[in-house]
Amino acid sequence: MLEKEKGLLARLVAKELGESNLDTCFGCASCSNVCLASGRESMDPCMLIQLILQGQDDVAINTKWIWYCCHCGKCNDVCPMDVDVSAIIHLIKSIQGVADDFHAYQEKMASWFSTGNNVRIYPNQFLELVREAETIYEKRTGRKGFNFSIDEQGARLLLLIDPEVMVENPGILADYAHILELCHESWTLSSTALGTVDMAINSGKPDNGLLWLKKLEGIVTGLDVSLVLMDDCQNSLSLYGPGSLFATKSQSNSLKVTTLPMLLNDYLAKGRTVLHKAFESVCVQWPCAHDDGFKVVTQKILSETSNVVEELMEPSCNFTCCGGGLARSGLIHPHPEEDGKVWNALQFHRCGSKRLVTLCASCFLQLKKLARLSFADVEVLFFPELVCASIGFSKKD
């Protein structure tokens, strides 16, 4: 294809992402076959790429379909020509900026810029949630007067827990605390109340993601911690370095991030704790993106907590994923009760166990919401809750 025949968008992709990111596509539709958002808005990844190649910029740039993309990376994984579809979609998001036109999304981003989280929780309010969690922890363990460490310099590990999760269930912080204390970890919280990264990353503005990273690195530097525990969107964690999604270093080479399954696996290997079977059966919902090492480790842990471990089928777009915060803000789901009923019919009823375990904070929030809306007879558990039950620490008083 001659340069003059290309549309403006194709030329921009070639300039920003490299020629091979686009021109090598021959329309096999492998990406569309695995995409969680295929069919929404009568669009799919392959169709979008072909529109760009054909110079139909008006359609490609203005489609709302791109906001269903949660950048799970499945399209990139299966592309035989190594087209970076996810990066192309992110580029179109930055051009389109359509999310800024939606009041609900604007409110979420305004909250994120002012407080560092999506639910406008300021440090004093976050500390109130921490105190509530301390009360729960005291009742469960009998450790009267025990206070969680906050802004402690020199601790090895920083626990980053999304304030929105705390609002949903402050007892989850008590779960984390019990695990870390039982395993003799040196840990602390930050009073900054920094929330999930996915809202910033998927906003279509690269500077937002960098701003979040700088905020986190500022906290890490100030507290002088060497490890961050963050059970967040696995796609977002991949930004911290190439290769493995977990326990990798950030772009500044100063930040090491891990997740609870990987950390717990290390504790078990060192004999710091043991697990026992607390459940007859559980059903696990995997994040939309995860590496094989993470899955192997997590399956091993789950098998030590439950006699039977089922796996839920692959998630449907934005039914188990926050979609970069868009689903939670109501932007993608104008009628969330209908989506809840659909997801219930397709998924919850296929869950043989009455307990559905999820490993991602964003998924946990969305699943809890959908379970309520669809009146599903299933208990949604965040992974820390399951772990605490398996070490003799139940989330219920």
C-alpha positions as CSV (number, residue, x, y, z in Angstrom):
1,M,0.0,0.0,0.0
2,L,1.5,3.4,-1.0
3,E,1.7,6.0,1.7
4,K,-0.5,8.4,-0.1
5,E,-3.3,5.8,-0.2
6,K,-3.4,5.4,3.5
7,G,-5.9,7.2,5.7
8,L,-4.9,9.6,8.4
9,L,-5.4,7.0,11.1
10,A,-3.3,4.4,9.4
11,R,-0.5,6.9,9.0
12,L,-0.7,7.8,12.6
13,V,-0.6,4.2,13.7
14,A,2.5,3.7,11.5
15,K,4.1,6.7,13.1
16,E,3.3,6.0,16.7
17,L,3.4,2.2,16.8
18,G,5.5,1.1,13.8
19,E,4.5,-0.1,10.3
20,S,4.4,-3.8,11.2
21,N,1.7,-3.2,13.8
22,L,-0.9,-2.7,11.2
23,D,0.1,-3.6,7.6
24,T,0.8,-7.2,8.4
25,C,-2.8,-8.0,9.2
26,F,-4.4,-10.3,6.6
27,G,-7.9,-10.5,8.3
28,C,-7.8,-14.0,9.7
29,A,-10.0,-12.8,12.6
30,S,-8.1,-14.8,15.3
31,C,-8.3,-11.8,17.4
32,S,-12.1,-11.5,17.1
33,N,-12.6,-15.2,18.0
34,V,-11.0,-14.6,21.4
35,C,-12.1,-11.1,22.1
36,L,-14.4,-10.7,25.1
37,A,-16.0,-7.7,23.4
38,S,-16.6,-9.1,19.9
39,G,-20.1,-8.3,18.6
40,R,-20.7,-5.3,20.8
41,E,-21.7,-2.2,18.8
42,S,-21.6,-4.5,15.7
43,M,-17.8,-4.4,15.9
44,D,-14.8,-6.6,16.6
45,P,-11.0,-6.2,16.6
46,C,-10.4,-7.6,13.1
47,M,-13.2,-5.4,11.7
48,L,-11.6,-2.3,13.4
49,I,-8.2,-3.1,11.9
50,Q,-9.6,-3.6,8.4
51,L,-11.5,-0.3,8.7
52,I,-8.2,1.5,9.4
53,L,-6.5,-0.3,6.5
54,Q,-9.3,0.7,4.2
55,G,-9.1,4.4,5.2
56,Q,-12.5,4.5,6.8
57,D,-11.3,6.8,9.6
58,D,-14.7,8.2,10.5
59,V,-16.1,4.8,11.5
60,A,-12.9,3.6,13.2
61,I,-12.3,6.8,15.2
62,N,-15.9,7.4,16.3
63,T,-16.9,3.8,17.3
64,K,-17.9,3.5,20.9
65,W,-16.8,-0.2,20.8
66,I,-13.3,0.7,21.9
67,W,-14.6,1.5,25.3
68,Y,-15.6,-2.1,25.8
69,C,-12.0,-3.1,25.5
70,C,-10.4,-3.9,28.8
71,H,-6.9,-4.5,27.3
72,C,-6.8,-8.2,28.4
73,G,-4.3,-8.9,25.7
74,K,-6.0,-12.0,24.3
75,C,-6.0,-10.5,20.8
76,N,-2.3,-9.9,20.9
77,D,-1.6,-13.4,22.2
78,V,-3.3,-15.2,19.2
79,C,-2.3,-12.9,16.4
80,P,0.0,-14.8,14.0
81,M,1.5,-11.6,12.6
82,D,2.2,-9.9,16.0
83,V,-0.2,-7.0,15.4
84,D,-0.5,-5.0,18.6
85,V,-4.2,-4.6,18.5
86,S,-4.5,-3.5,22.1
87,A,-2.0,-0.6,21.5
88,I,-3.9,0.4,18.4
89,I,-7.2,0.5,20.4
90,H,-5.5,2.5,23.2
91,L,-4.3,5.0,20.6
92,I,-7.8,5.5,19.2
93,K,-9.0,6.0,22.8
94,S,-6.5,8.8,23.2
95,I,-7.7,10.4,19.9
96,Q,-11.4,10.0,20.5
97,G,-11.5,11.1,24.1
98,V,-15.2,10.2,24.1
99,A,-15.2,9.1,27.7
100,D,-14.9,12.8,28.7
101,D,-18.3,13.4,27.3
102,F,-20.0,11.0,29.7
103,H,-20.9,12.6,33.0
104,A,-20.6,9.4,35.0
105,Y,-17.1,8.8,33.8
106,Q,-16.1,12.5,34.4
107,E,-17.2,12.1,38.0
108,K,-15.1,9.0,38.5
109,M,-12.1,10.6,36.9
110,A,-12.6,13.8,38.9
111,S,-12.7,11.7,42.1
112,W,-9.6,9.9,41.0
113,F,-7.6,13.1,40.4
114,S,-8.7,14.7,43.7
115,T,-8.4,11.7,46.0
116,G,-6.4,9.0,44.2
117,N,-9.4,6.6,44.1
118,N,-12.8,6.2,42.3
119,V,-15.1,6.7,45.3
120,R,-13.8,10.0,46.6
121,I,-12.4,8.6,49.9
122,Y,-10.1,11.1,51.5
123,P,-7.3,10.1,54.0
124,N,-9.4,10.8,57.1
125,Q,-12.3,8.7,55.7
126,F,-9.9,5.9,54.8
127,L,-8.5,5.9,58.3
128,E,-12.1,5.5,59.6
129,L,-12.4,2.4,57.4
130,V,-9.1,1.1,58.7
131,R,-10.4,1.5,62.3
132,E,-13.5,-0.4,61.4
133,A,-11.4,-3.2,60.0
134,E,-9.3,-3.2,63.2
135,T,-12.4,-3.7,65.3
136,I,-13.3,-6.7,63.1
137,Y,-9.8,-8.0,63.4
138,E,-9.9,-7.7,67.2
139,K,-13.2,-9.6,67.5
140,R,-11.9,-12.4,65.3
141,T,-8.4,-12.8,66.8
142,G,-8.8,-11.6,70.4
143,R,-5.9,-9.2,70.0
144,K,-7.3,-6.2,71.9
145,G,-5.9,-2.8,71.1
146,F,-4.0,-4.0,68.1
147,N,-3.6,-1.2,65.5
148,F,-2.6,-1.7,61.9
149,S,0.6,-0.1,60.8
150,I,0.0,3.1,58.8
151,D,2.8,5.1,57.0
152,E,5.5,3.1,58.8
153,Q,8.9,3.7,57.3
154,G,11.1,0.8,56.8
155,A,8.5,-1.9,56.6
156,R,9.2,-4.6,53.9
157,L,5.7,-4.7,52.4
158,L,3.2,-2.0,51.4
159,L,-0.4,-3.4,51.3
160,L,-2.3,-1.5,48.6
161,I,-6.0,-2.1,49.0
162,D,-8.6,-0.2,46.9
163,P,-10.8,2.0,49.1
164,E,-13.8,0.9,47.0
165,V,-13.1,-2.7,48.3
166,M,-12.9,-1.3,51.8
167,V,-16.3,0.4,51.4
168,E,-17.8,-2.8,50.1
169,N,-16.4,-5.0,52.9
170,P,-13.9,-3.5,55.4
171,G,-13.4,-7.0,56.8
172,I,-11.2,-7.8,53.8
173,L,-8.5,-5.6,55.3
174,A,-8.8,-7.7,58.5
175,D,-8.3,-10.8,56.3
176,Y,-5.1,-9.4,54.8
177,A,-3.9,-8.3,58.2
178,H,-4.4,-11.7,59.7
179,I,-2.5,-13.4,56.9
180,L,0.4,-11.0,57.0
181,E,0.6,-11.1,60.9
182,L,0.3,-14.9,61.0
183,C,3.2,-15.1,58.5
184,H,5.3,-12.6,60.5
185,E,5.5,-10.1,57.7
186,S,6.7,-6.5,58.2
187,W,4.0,-4.5,56.5
188,T,2.2,-1.2,56.5
189,L,-0.6,0.7,54.8
190,S,-0.5,4.1,53.3
191,S,-2.9,6.9,54.4
192,T,-3.0,8.2,50.8
193,A,-5.9,5.9,50.0
194,L,-4.6,5.2,46.5
195,G,-7.1,3.2,44.4
196,T,-7.0,0.9,41.5
197,V,-4.8,1.7,38.4
198,D,-7.3,0.4,35.8
199,M,-9.4,3.5,35.7
200,A,-6.4,5.6,34.9
201,I,-4.9,3.2,32.4
202,N,-8.0,2.6,30.4
203,S,-9.1,6.2,30.3
204,G,-7.4,6.5,26.9
205,K,-4.9,9.1,28.2
206,P,-1.4,7.7,28.8
207,D,-0.5,10.5,31.1
208,N,-3.1,9.2,33.6
209,G,-1.4,5.9,33.9
210,L,2.0,7.6,34.4
211,L,0.5,9.9,37.0
212,W,-0.9,6.9,39.0
213,L,2.5,5.2,38.8
214,K,4.3,8.3,40.0
215,K,1.9,8.6,42.9
216,L,2.6,5.0,43.9
217,E,6.3,5.4,43.5
218,G,6.2,8.5,45.7
219,I,4.5,6.5,48.4
220,V,7.0,3.6,48.1
221,T,10.0,6.0,48.2
222,G,8.7,7.9,51.2
223,L,8.0,4.7,53.2
224,D,11.1,2.9,51.9
225,V,9.3,-0.4,51.3
226,S,10.7,-3.0,48.9
227,L,7.5,-4.9,48.0
228,V,3.9,-3.9,47.1
229,L,1.1,-6.3,47.6
230,M,-1.7,-5.4,45.1
231,D,-4.5,-7.8,44.1
232,D,-5.6,-5.6,41.3
233,C,-6.5,-6.1,37.6
234,Q,-3.9,-8.4,36.1
235,N,-3.8,-6.4,32.9
236,S,-2.8,-3.3,34.9
237,L,0.0,-5.2,36.7
238,S,1.5,-6.1,33.4
239,L,2.6,-2.5,33.0
240,Y,5.2,-3.0,35.7
241,G,7.6,-4.8,33.4
242,P,8.1,-7.4,30.6
243,G,7.7,-11.1,31.0
244,S,5.8,-12.3,34.1
245,L,2.9,-10.2,35.1
246,F,3.7,-10.7,38.8
247,A,6.6,-9.6,41.1
248,T,8.1,-7.6,38.3
249,K,9.8,-4.2,38.4
250,S,8.2,-1.0,37.2
251,Q,9.5,1.3,34.4
252,S,11.5,3.2,37.0
253,N,13.2,0.0,38.1
254,S,12.4,0.8,41.8
255,L,9.1,-0.9,42.4
256,K,8.4,-4.6,42.9
257,V,4.8,-5.7,42.8
258,T,3.3,-9.0,43.8
259,T,-0.1,-10.6,44.4
260,L,-1.4,-12.6,47.4
261,P,-1.3,-16.1,45.7
262,M,2.4,-15.5,44.8
263,L,3.2,-14.1,48.2
264,L,1.4,-16.9,50.0
265,N,3.2,-19.5,47.9
266,D,6.4,-18.1,49.2
267,Y,5.2,-18.2,52.8
268,L,4.1,-21.8,52.4
269,A,7.5,-22.8,50.9
270,K,9.3,-21.2,53.8
271,G,7.0,-22.9,56.3
272,R,5.6,-19.7,57.7
273,T,2.0,-21.1,57.6
274,V,0.0,-24.1,56.5
275,L,-3.5,-24.4,55.0
276,H,-6.2,-26.9,55.6
277,K,-9.4,-27.7,53.7
278,A,-12.1,-25.3,54.9
279,F,-14.6,-25.9,52.1
280,E,-16.2,-28.9,50.4
281,S,-16.1,-27.1,47.1
282,V,-15.4,-23.7,45.5
283,C,-15.7,-22.3,42.0
284,V,-12.9,-20.0,40.8
285,Q,-13.4,-17.2,38.3
286,W,-10.0,-16.4,36.7
287,P,-9.0,-12.8,35.8
288,C,-9.3,-12.1,32.1
289,A,-5.5,-12.1,31.8
290,H,-3.0,-14.1,33.9
291,D,0.2,-16.0,33.2
292,D,0.6,-19.8,33.5
293,G,2.8,-19.5,36.6
294,F,0.2,-17.6,38.5
295,K,-2.6,-20.0,37.6
296,V,-0.5,-23.1,38.6
297,V,0.3,-21.5,42.0
298,T,-3.3,-20.4,42.6
299,Q,-4.7,-23.8,41.7
300,K,-2.3,-25.5,44.1
301,I,-3.5,-23.1,46.9
302,L,-7.1,-23.7,46.1
303,S,-6.7,-27.4,46.2
304,E,-5.4,-27.1,49.7
305,T,-8.4,-25.1,50.8
306,S,-11.2,-27.1,49.2
307,N,-12.0,-30.7,48.3
308,V,-13.4,-29.8,44.9
309,V,-12.3,-26.8,42.8
310,E,-14.3,-25.9,39.7
311,E,-13.4,-23.4,37.1
312,L,-15.9,-20.9,35.7
313,M,-15.8,-20.4,31.9
314,E,-14.0,-17.5,30.5
315,P,-15.6,-14.2,31.5
316,S,-17.8,-12.2,29.2
317,C,-16.7,-8.7,28.5
318,N,-17.6,-6.3,31.3
319,F,-19.8,-8.9,33.1
320,T,-16.8,-9.9,35.3
321,C,-14.5,-7.1,34.3
322,C,-14.7,-3.5,35.3
323,G,-13.8,-2.4,31.8
324,G,-11.4,0.2,33.0
325,G,-14.0,1.6,35.4
326,L,-16.6,2.1,32.7
327,A,-18.9,-0.7,33.8
328,R,-18.8,0.5,37.4
329,S,-19.6,4.0,36.4
330,G,-22.6,2.9,34.5
331,L,-21.2,4.1,31.2
332,I,-21.3,0.7,29.5
333,H,-24.2,-0.7,31.4
334,P,-27.2,1.7,31.2
335,H,-29.3,-1.2,32.5
336,P,-27.1,-3.1,34.9
337,E,-30.0,-5.1,36.3
338,E,-30.5,-6.7,32.8
339,D,-26.8,-7.5,32.5
340,G,-26.9,-9.1,36.0
341,K,-29.8,-11.4,34.9
342,V,-28.0,-12.3,31.7
343,W,-24.8,-13.1,33.5
344,N,-26.7,-15.0,36.2
345,A,-28.4,-17.3,33.6
346,L,-25.1,-17.9,31.8
347,Q,-22.7,-18.2,34.7
348,F,-23.9,-18.2,38.2
349,H,-26.2,-21.2,37.6
350,R,-23.3,-23.1,36.1
351,C,-21.4,-22.7,39.3
352,G,-22.0,-26.0,41.1
353,S,-20.5,-24.7,44.3
354,K,-22.3,-22.1,46.4
355,R,-19.0,-20.2,46.7
356,L,-17.5,-18.2,43.8
357,V,-13.9,-17.1,44.4
358,T,-12.3,-14.3,42.4
359,L,-8.7,-13.1,42.5
360,C,-9.0,-9.5,41.3
361,A,-10.4,-6.5,43.3
362,S,-12.1,-5.1,40.3
363,C,-13.8,-8.4,39.5
364,F,-14.8,-8.8,43.1
365,L,-16.6,-5.5,43.1
366,Q,-18.4,-6.2,39.8
367,L,-19.3,-9.8,40.8
368,K,-20.8,-8.7,44.2
369,K,-22.9,-6.2,42.4
370,L,-24.1,-8.7,39.8
371,A,-24.9,-11.3,42.4
372,R,-27.1,-8.9,44.2
373,L,-28.9,-7.7,41.1
374,S,-29.5,-11.3,39.9
375,F,-30.5,-12.7,43.3
376,A,-28.0,-15.5,42.7
377,D,-27.8,-18.2,45.4
378,V,-24.0,-18.0,45.5
379,E,-21.5,-16.3,47.9
380,V,-18.9,-14.2,46.2
381,L,-15.5,-14.4,48.0
382,F,-12.4,-12.4,47.4
383,F,-9.3,-14.6,47.5
384,P,-8.1,-13.2,50.9
385,E,-11.4,-14.3,52.5
386,L,-10.9,-17.8,51.3
387,V,-7.3,-17.9,52.6
388,C,-8.3,-16.7,56.0
389,A,-11.0,-19.4,56.3
390,S,-8.4,-22.1,55.4
391,I,-6.1,-21.0,58.2
392,G,-8.8,-21.2,60.7
393,F,-9.9,-17.6,60.4
394,S,-13.4,-17.1,59.1
395,K,-14.6,-13.9,57.5
396,K,-17.9,-14.3,59.5
397,D,-18.0,-13.5,63.2
